[in-house]
Amino acid sequence: PDEVMCAVRARIRQATGCSASVGCSANRLLARMATARAKPDGQFFLARGDVGAFFEGMGVRNLPGVGHQTLKKLTAVGVGTLPELRAKSKAQLQQQLGARTGSVLFDMARGIDPRWFA
């Protein structure tokens, strides 16, 4: 993965003159979070087995799609970090945040993202 990420960054720099940050992982969610960790102008590989440690101490605001309103709801139920979110059951999250949001956040807190990406 490191060689591929390095090559991608080099091609972007050569073609545009701009720096680029690249993240690589098992799915779209984790790759996006790895890219955020790589900024600025770096690269980061997040192995599937390292997700728990990567999420440790990270705030729920770091999850893509968690904006002001969702953060407010999570704070109201005592959730501020990803480990705290992981401690909640899917049923609890669905009851507190709604069926769809609760289900999505339950999966995201575990590094699960069914969306396909290229």
Buried (B, 14 or more C-beta within 10 A) or exposed (E): BEEEBEEBBEEBEEEEEEEBBBBBBBBBBBBBBBBEBBEEEBBBBBBEEEBEEBBEEBBBBEBEEBEEEBBEBBEEBEBEBBBBBBEBEEEBBBEBBEEEBBBBBBBBBBBBBEEEEE
